[in-house]
Amino acid sequence: MPSQFELSYYDPPPRLARHVLALFHFAWDEVEIADRHPGALGQLVLFPHGSGALHLRDGSERIESDAHMLAGFETAAPFTIQGPWHSIGASLSPLGWAALARQPANTHFNRFIPAGQLLGEEIDGFAKDINERYRSGELSGKEACDLLASWIEPRLHPVPGMHEQLIEHTFAWLGSSLKPDVERLFSGLDYSRRQAERLVTQYFGLSPMALARKYRAVRAASLLAQPEITDEAEAEIATAFYDQPHMIREIRRYCGYTPTRLGGPEEPLFQAMLRMKNLERLKNFRRIG
């Protein structure tokens, strides 16, 4: 990992594992920072240090509140930060986003939202207190993450059981292949095709076809960024695209760059987040190669 920043992941309590995929503490102590965020999964993030902007397809979202939330981005989003920049966060599964925010992911996609707009004044007070205690040195990153998990747990609301099953089935389908067959998704659900498309879009932010296309690009970029990638894995990646130019176009579209392995530039934080534990925790997502 590059020396200019530190990114540490922590396991959530087992009882939160279906809602919170990973807790993380991040610190980058440079004055001016520019990189990009993959936006593959939802997050609740506290910012004790740093301010700036995330540059999305339809404009920029300011990063200046004590806490922000995202449901996901259609494509990777560049950001600029006045550092030092520190964050304490939770990566949320689609179930976690739905249970905590109680809002459809698709209506909040491609946004970086002050958390109080979704979770009310209580999150603002909590985030302000945690951030102040972190800045004073009273809390370590790990301790702040533990407190964030404790705050989230009693505020998770029930999601209909059949909808939970749809989320689990969709994750298994996404992880089954770099190019999953959408008909296999629909055949395993007790909904009409139209209902299934609507619910997948509601919980994941994108239609099934768009979701599969994005995850193919993100996973391919993640695998290609790994120096230990096997020949078998490289061959499997290649078969998921028409040819190498198609693969490069798709990765550039959804990740905003061409992998270093294919001759493109390296963005250190983006590369680290592509290897993030929260993707590894999704069912079947480590079976490529």
C-alpha positions as CSV (number, residue, x, y, z in Angstrom):
1,M,0.0,0.0,0.0
2,P,1.4,3.5,-0.8
3,S,2.9,5.2,2.1
4,Q,1.0,8.5,1.8
5,F,-2.1,7.1,3.3
6,E,-3.3,4.5,5.7
7,L,-6.5,2.4,5.2
8,S,-7.5,-0.1,7.8
9,Y,-10.5,-2.5,7.8
10,Y,-12.2,-4.0,10.8
11,D,-14.7,-6.7,11.1
12,P,-18.2,-5.6,12.2
13,P,-19.8,-7.6,15.1
14,P,-21.1,-10.9,13.7
15,R,-24.7,-9.8,14.4
16,L,-24.2,-6.9,11.9
17,A,-22.4,-8.9,9.2
18,R,-25.4,-8.9,6.8
19,H,-25.8,-5.2,7.1
20,V,-22.3,-3.9,7.6
21,L,-19.7,-5.5,5.3
22,A,-16.7,-3.8,6.8
23,L,-15.7,-0.9,9.1
24,F,-12.8,1.3,8.0
25,H,-10.5,4.0,9.2
26,F,-8.6,6.1,6.7
27,A,-6.0,8.8,7.1
28,W,-4.2,10.8,4.3
29,D,-2.1,13.7,5.7
30,E,-1.3,15.6,2.5
31,V,-2.5,19.1,1.9
32,E,-4.1,18.7,-1.5
33,I,-5.6,15.3,-2.4
34,A,-7.1,14.1,-5.7
35,D,-8.2,10.5,-6.5
36,R,-11.5,8.8,-7.2
37,H,-14.1,6.7,-5.4
38,P,-15.5,3.5,-7.0
39,G,-18.9,3.8,-5.3
40,A,-19.6,0.1,-5.7
41,L,-21.4,-0.1,-2.3
42,G,-23.2,2.1,0.2
43,Q,-21.4,3.8,3.0
44,L,-22.0,5.9,6.1
45,V,-18.8,8.0,6.7
46,L,-17.7,10.4,9.4
47,F,-15.1,13.1,8.5
48,P,-13.1,14.4,11.5
49,H,-10.5,16.0,9.1
50,G,-10.7,17.3,5.5
51,S,-13.2,19.0,3.2
52,G,-13.7,19.2,-0.5
53,A,-15.9,17.9,-3.3
54,L,-16.9,14.8,-5.1
55,H,-17.4,15.3,-8.8
56,L,-20.3,13.3,-10.1
57,R,-22.0,13.0,-13.5
58,D,-24.6,15.7,-12.8
59,G,-22.4,18.0,-10.8
60,S,-20.3,18.2,-7.6
61,E,-21.3,17.3,-4.1
62,R,-19.6,19.2,-1.3
63,I,-17.8,17.2,1.4
64,E,-18.0,19.4,4.4
65,S,-20.4,17.9,7.0
66,D,-19.4,15.8,9.9
67,A,-21.1,12.7,8.3
68,H,-22.1,11.7,4.8
69,M,-23.9,8.8,3.1
70,L,-23.9,7.3,-0.3
71,A,-26.0,4.5,-1.9
72,G,-23.6,4.0,-4.7
73,F,-22.4,5.6,-8.0
74,E,-23.0,4.5,-11.5
75,T,-19.4,5.2,-12.5
76,A,-16.3,6.0,-10.4
77,A,-16.4,9.6,-9.1
78,P,-13.3,11.9,-8.9
79,F,-12.8,13.9,-5.8
80,T,-10.6,16.8,-4.6
81,I,-9.9,17.3,-0.9
82,Q,-8.1,19.9,1.2
83,G,-6.2,17.8,3.7
84,P,-5.3,16.3,6.0
85,W,-8.2,14.0,5.4
86,H,-9.4,11.3,7.9
87,S,-12.5,9.3,7.8
88,I,-14.3,6.7,9.9
89,G,-16.9,4.6,8.1
90,A,-19.1,1.6,7.6
91,S,-19.5,-0.1,4.2
92,L,-23.2,-1.1,3.9
93,S,-24.7,-3.9,2.0
94,P,-27.8,-3.1,0.0
95,L,-29.7,-4.6,2.9
96,G,-27.8,-2.4,5.3
97,W,-28.6,0.7,3.3
98,A,-32.3,-0.1,3.1
99,A,-32.5,-1.0,6.8
100,L,-30.7,2.2,7.9
101,A,-31.7,4.8,5.4
102,R,-35.1,3.4,4.7
103,Q,-34.9,4.9,1.2
104,P,-34.6,3.3,-2.2
105,A,-31.0,3.2,-3.4
106,N,-31.9,4.2,-7.0
107,T,-33.4,7.5,-5.9
108,H,-30.2,8.4,-4.0
109,F,-27.7,7.0,-6.5
110,N,-24.9,9.3,-7.8
111,R,-25.1,11.5,-4.7
112,F,-23.0,12.1,-1.6
113,I,-25.5,13.2,1.0
114,P,-25.1,14.9,4.4
115,A,-26.2,12.0,6.7
116,G,-28.6,14.2,8.6
117,Q,-30.8,14.5,5.6
118,L,-31.5,10.8,5.8
119,L,-30.9,9.8,9.4
120,G,-32.0,13.0,11.2
121,E,-30.4,15.3,13.7
122,E,-29.2,12.4,15.9
123,I,-26.5,11.4,13.5
124,D,-25.3,14.9,13.3
125,G,-24.8,15.1,17.1
126,F,-23.2,11.6,17.2
127,A,-20.8,12.4,14.4
128,K,-19.8,15.8,15.8
129,D,-19.0,14.1,19.2
130,I,-17.0,11.2,17.7
131,N,-15.1,13.6,15.4
132,E,-14.2,15.9,18.2
133,R,-13.0,13.0,20.4
134,Y,-11.0,11.6,17.5
135,R,-9.3,15.0,16.9
136,S,-8.4,15.4,20.6
137,G,-6.8,11.9,20.6
138,E,-9.3,10.4,23.0
139,L,-10.4,7.9,20.3
140,S,-8.4,5.8,18.0
141,G,-9.7,4.9,14.5
142,K,-10.6,1.4,15.7
143,E,-12.4,2.7,18.7
144,A,-14.4,5.2,16.6
145,C,-15.3,2.4,14.2
146,D,-16.6,0.3,17.1
147,L,-18.7,3.2,18.3
148,L,-20.1,3.7,14.8
149,A,-21.2,0.1,14.7
150,S,-22.8,0.4,18.1
151,W,-24.7,3.5,16.9
152,I,-25.9,1.7,13.7
153,E,-27.2,-1.5,15.3
154,P,-30.3,-0.3,17.1
155,R,-31.3,1.9,14.2
156,L,-31.6,-0.9,11.6
157,H,-35.2,-1.3,10.6
158,P,-36.8,-4.5,9.3
159,V,-36.8,-5.3,5.6
160,P,-39.5,-7.6,4.2
161,G,-38.3,-11.2,4.3
162,M,-38.9,-11.9,0.6
163,H,-36.9,-8.7,-0.2
164,E,-34.0,-9.9,1.9
165,Q,-34.0,-13.2,-0.1
166,L,-34.0,-11.2,-3.3
167,I,-30.9,-9.3,-2.2
168,E,-29.1,-12.5,-1.2
169,H,-30.0,-14.2,-4.5
170,T,-28.9,-11.1,-6.5
171,F,-25.5,-11.1,-4.8
172,A,-25.1,-14.8,-5.4
173,W,-26.0,-14.2,-9.0
174,L,-23.5,-11.4,-9.4
175,G,-20.8,-13.5,-7.9
176,S,-21.4,-16.5,-10.0
177,S,-19.6,-15.2,-13.0
178,L,-17.9,-12.2,-14.4
179,K,-20.7,-12.3,-17.0
180,P,-23.7,-13.7,-15.2
181,D,-26.8,-14.6,-17.3
182,V,-29.7,-12.4,-16.4
183,E,-32.2,-15.2,-17.1
184,R,-30.7,-17.2,-14.2
185,L,-31.4,-14.2,-11.9
186,F,-35.0,-14.1,-12.9
187,S,-35.6,-17.8,-12.8
188,G,-34.5,-18.0,-9.2
189,L,-36.9,-15.4,-7.9
190,D,-40.6,-15.7,-7.0
191,Y,-41.5,-12.5,-8.8
192,S,-42.5,-11.6,-12.3
193,R,-39.7,-10.2,-14.5
194,R,-41.0,-6.7,-14.2
195,Q,-41.3,-6.9,-10.4
196,A,-37.8,-8.4,-10.1
197,E,-36.3,-5.7,-12.2
198,R,-38.0,-3.0,-10.1
199,L,-36.9,-4.5,-6.8
200,V,-33.3,-5.1,-7.9
201,T,-33.1,-1.5,-9.0
202,Q,-34.7,-0.3,-5.8
203,Y,-32.1,-2.1,-3.6
204,F,-29.0,-2.0,-5.8
205,G,-29.5,1.3,-7.5
206,L,-29.2,-0.1,-11.0
207,S,-31.2,-2.5,-13.3
208,P,-29.9,-6.1,-13.4
209,M,-28.2,-5.6,-16.7
210,A,-26.5,-2.4,-15.7
211,L,-25.6,-3.9,-12.3
212,A,-23.9,-6.9,-14.0
213,R,-22.1,-4.6,-16.4
214,K,-20.7,-2.4,-13.7
215,Y,-19.6,-5.3,-11.4
216,R,-17.9,-7.0,-14.3
217,A,-15.8,-3.9,-14.9
218,V,-15.1,-3.3,-11.2
219,R,-14.1,-6.9,-10.5
220,A,-12.0,-7.1,-13.7
221,A,-10.1,-4.0,-12.6
222,S,-9.7,-5.3,-9.1
223,L,-8.3,-8.6,-10.3
224,L,-6.0,-7.0,-12.9
225,A,-4.6,-4.7,-10.2
226,Q,-3.4,-7.8,-8.2
227,P,0.3,-8.6,-8.9
228,E,-0.4,-12.3,-8.0
229,I,-3.1,-12.8,-10.5
230,T,-3.0,-16.3,-12.1
231,D,-3.0,-17.1,-15.8
232,E,-6.3,-18.9,-15.2
233,A,-7.9,-15.8,-13.8
234,E,-6.6,-13.6,-16.6
235,A,-8.1,-16.0,-19.1
236,E,-11.5,-15.9,-17.3
237,I,-11.4,-12.1,-17.3
238,A,-10.7,-12.1,-21.1
239,T,-13.7,-14.3,-21.9
240,A,-16.1,-12.0,-20.1
241,F,-15.5,-9.3,-22.8
242,Y,-15.6,-9.3,-26.6
243,D,-11.9,-8.5,-26.8
244,Q,-9.3,-6.4,-25.0
245,P,-10.3,-3.0,-26.4
246,H,-13.9,-3.8,-25.2
247,M,-12.5,-4.6,-21.7
248,I,-10.4,-1.4,-21.6
249,R,-13.4,0.7,-22.7
250,E,-15.7,-0.9,-20.0
251,I,-13.1,-0.5,-17.2
252,R,-12.5,3.1,-18.2
253,R,-16.2,3.8,-18.3
254,Y,-17.0,2.4,-14.9
255,C,-13.7,2.9,-13.1
256,G,-12.5,6.0,-14.8
257,Y,-9.1,4.7,-15.6
258,T,-7.2,1.8,-17.4
259,P,-5.5,-0.7,-15.0
260,T,-1.8,-0.3,-14.7
261,R,-1.5,-3.9,-15.9
262,L,-2.9,-2.7,-19.2
263,G,-0.7,0.4,-19.4
264,G,-2.9,3.0,-17.6
265,P,-2.2,5.3,-14.7
266,E,-2.4,4.2,-11.1
267,E,-4.4,6.1,-8.5
268,P,-3.3,4.8,-5.1
269,L,-6.5,5.1,-3.1
270,F,-8.7,3.9,-5.9
271,Q,-6.5,0.8,-6.3
272,A,-6.7,0.1,-2.6
273,M,-10.4,0.4,-2.5
274,L,-10.8,-1.9,-5.5
275,R,-9.1,-4.6,-3.3
276,M,-11.4,-3.7,-0.4
277,K,-12.6,-6.4,2.0
278,N,-16.2,-5.4,1.5
279,L,-16.2,-6.9,-2.0
280,E,-14.5,-10.0,-0.7
281,R,-17.3,-10.5,1.8
282,L,-19.9,-10.8,-0.9
283,K,-20.9,-14.4,-1.6
284,N,-18.9,-16.2,-4.2
285,F,-16.9,-13.1,-5.1
286,R,-13.5,-14.8,-4.6
287,R,-14.0,-17.7,-7.0
288,I,-12.6,-16.2,-10.2
289,G,-9.6,-18.2,-11.3
